[in-house]
Amino acid sequence: MNRRSSLNSKLTVSPYIIWAALFIIAPLFFVVYYSFTTSAGDFTLENVQALSKYLPTFLRSIWFGIEATLICLIIAFPTAYIIAQKTDKIQRTMVMLVMLPMWMSFLIRTYSWMAILQDTGIINTFLTKLGIHPVHMINTGGAVILGMVYNFLPYMILPIYSVMAKLDYSMVEACQDLGGNRLTVIRKCIIPLSLPGIVSGVTMVFVPSVSTFYISQKLGGGSFDLIGDVIERQFQQSYNYNLGAALSLVLMILILISMAFMNKFSDEGEIVI
Amino acid sequence: MENNIIFDLKNITVAYGDNTVLKNLNLSIHDREFITLLGPSGCGKTTTLRIIGGFIEPDEGEVFFEGKKINGVPPYKRQVNTIFQRYALFPHLNVYENVVFGLRLRHLPEKEIKETAREMLELVNLKGFEKRHISSLSGGQQQRVAIARALAVKPRVLLLDEPLGALDLKLRKDMQVELKNIQQRLGITFIYVTHDQEEALSMSDTIVVMDNGLIQQIGTPEDIYNEPRNAFVADFIGESNIVDGIMLKDLYCQFSGQRFECLDKGFAPNEQVDVVVRPEDVDVVPVEKGMLKGTVTSVTFKGVHYEMIVDIGGFKWMIQSTDYQAEGDRIGLYIEPDAIHIMKKSEYSGMFGDYSSFSEEYEELSNAEEPEDEENSGEEEDL
């Protein structure tokens, strides 16, 4: 490569480098910087040490994230499979329906669930009318998980669907041909071949579920604090940027670890379709 | 070849909406034979294969396997395995795991699985490839893995759906020989689908020529080539000059304004017929000695012979000869009685066998057909 073209290529990539520096590297740097300093700017480990207090919150976040991800997976896999079986036209319509809730604000969706789940909400009004004793749903852990599942389900369905739609149907036939019944076909053929979609779906649901805020405040009634809520409070109410940054840093590391774990999964079953 | 019938298709009809793919098809397949379903794209050959494999249920008709009706029996319960057009190997498994896939589903002891895998990989000349990834194999090697995988479960019948379609010519020829050897060594039935007439002629015990959802002719390769039943078969298998003729009486016919001796009989006196003359069966002689006289309009060197288009009274004949004739030459043609084949008139009469619009390019275009679309419903567009 001569000097001119190398200069050109540098010029071409420079906007991206500036972009990355400004919006990815700088914020990361500040998160790390704030984590290890006091509000006066002196180096300290206090923020990190204070984290142990939030261990239960971390564990709850992870646990809720895992539950929400699993439920999403259980719902999304058959849904994606069914969509992928349909004709092109029906597929497009169904995919649009899956994405439809994403066109509404996250806030509004969560508020709607409040209205639905409340003790005097839509479901309970209906139950009372039928003469059935109302069920307490709002402000429970289940409601928080429901909120996560509802909000993040499309992120699970879409990647799985797009892998399944591309799946060469003769693979399924080959599996049947070699003696696989319906269950075997799903277990030995469709699941391993959809693995890349499953991995990205799991990542795309787990990461926002773990770090989400607001859902638990509205649907959990404040008794199911998640790490996202704690971080939000540090910034919005306590103005303790340093502790907030430390919390964010730990969350980020947790997410990176889980993503690395998931990627290892997909590498092993590397698939070229 | 033994005479017991392994597969029997009776009155099979398949339709997709208004499109009838198979029309009242009857076909008996003998044990241990190499049978080829041959025909152009959309003739119903793949559909027939898929009915045998259990991937399609016929709308009407019955399928028998060794005398037992197997309509509705799913593919995994049939003693039949398939080599798919694009091999359909599992990309998440290595060569060994692909080959033993069917054996694992049968829960065989690990020792037996290993032994069979070794045997199969040896059979297809892929020893030492066990750990290789499918994506690292060439087309020919993938083809071999597919064969090993299908044969590992010891099927009674192997179905092959245009298995050599994706390979280059040289490799295809090698694989033809190899497949035929494997079939003879294992002594199992091969049902082979192709649109390549040469492939069909060189490998098969029996050829089933299909068009338009109907069987046009069933016979040995020699029968099909030498005694085509109608103009379609004559044209599809090899090159043919097909002219209108009249069967004057037994052993005598008339075409192109001349009377000829032939070997055919059993037609009504003066019956209108189609006359087939293969290009290689015509002898080029000096004009004065010719039974037919014509002008050479084009000459192509083909290596083994020259291929000439000769205008005889406005009808263009294809003639293959080792002697060079220049374009524009007047030549005479001599046709032996056994070079003439008489066919009854059919719906295909007049559609084939005239080389006036012949061009190599066109021929290639019509041969380069796409895979039949009926099985491509799985290919959906990307999100």
Boltz contact constraints between the chains, C-beta under 6 A:
constraints:
  - contact:
      token1: [A, 88]
      token2: [B, 380]
      max_distance: 6.0
  - contact:
      token1: [A, 162]
      token2: [B, 383]
      max_distance: 6.0
  - contact:
      token1: [A, 165]
      token2: [B, 380]
      max_distance: 6.0
  - contact:
      token1: [A, 169]
      token2: [B, 378]
      max_distance: 6.0
  - contact:
      token1: [A, 170]
      token2: [B, 84]
      max_distance: 6.0
  - contact:
      token1: [A, 170]
      token2: [B, 88]
      max_distance: 6.0
  - contact:
      token1: [A, 171]
      token2: [B, 88]
      max_distance: 6.0
  - contact:
      token1: [A, 173]
      token2: [B, 55]
      max_distance: 6.0
  - contact:
      token1: [A, 174]
      token2: [B, 84]
      max_distance: 6.0
  - contact:
      token1: [A, 174]
      token2: [B, 88]
      max_distance: 6.0
  - contact:
      token1: [A, 176]
      token2: [B, 75]
      max_distance: 6.0
  - contact:
      token1: [A, 176]
      token2: [B, 76]
      max_distance: 6.0
  - contact:
      token1: [A, 177]
      token2: [B, 75]
      max_distance: 6.0
  - contact:
      token1: [A, 177]
      token2: [B, 81]
      max_distance: 6.0
  - contact:
      token1: [A, 177]
      token2: [B, 82]
      max_distance: 6.0
  - contact:
      token1: [A, 178]
      token2: [B, 101]
      max_distance: 6.0
  - contact:
      token1: [A, 178]
      token2: [B, 102]
      max_distance: 6.0
  - contact:
      token1: [A, 179]
      token2: [B, 76]
      max_distance: 6.0
  - contact:
      token1: [A, 179]
      token2: [B, 102]
      max_distance: 6.0
  - contact:
      token1: [A, 179]
      token2: [B, 105]
      max_distance: 6.0
  - contact:
      token1: [A, 180]
      token2: [B, 76]
      max_distance: 6.0
  - contact:
      token1: [A, 180]
      token2: [B, 105]
      max_distance: 6.0
  - contact:
      token1: [A, 181]
      token2: [B, 76]
      max_distance: 6.0
  - contact:
      token1: [A, 192]
      token2: [B, 92]
      max_distance: 6.0
  - contact:
      token1: [A, 269]
      token2: [B, 92]
      max_distance: 6.0
  - contact:
      token1: [A, 271]
      token2: [B, 91]
      max_distance: 6.0
  - contact:
      token1: [A, 271]
      token2: [B, 92]
      max_distance: 6.0
  - contact:
      token1: [A, 272]
      token2: [B, 91]
      max_distance: 6.0
  - contact:
      token1: [A, 272]
      token2: [B, 135]
      max_distance: 6.0
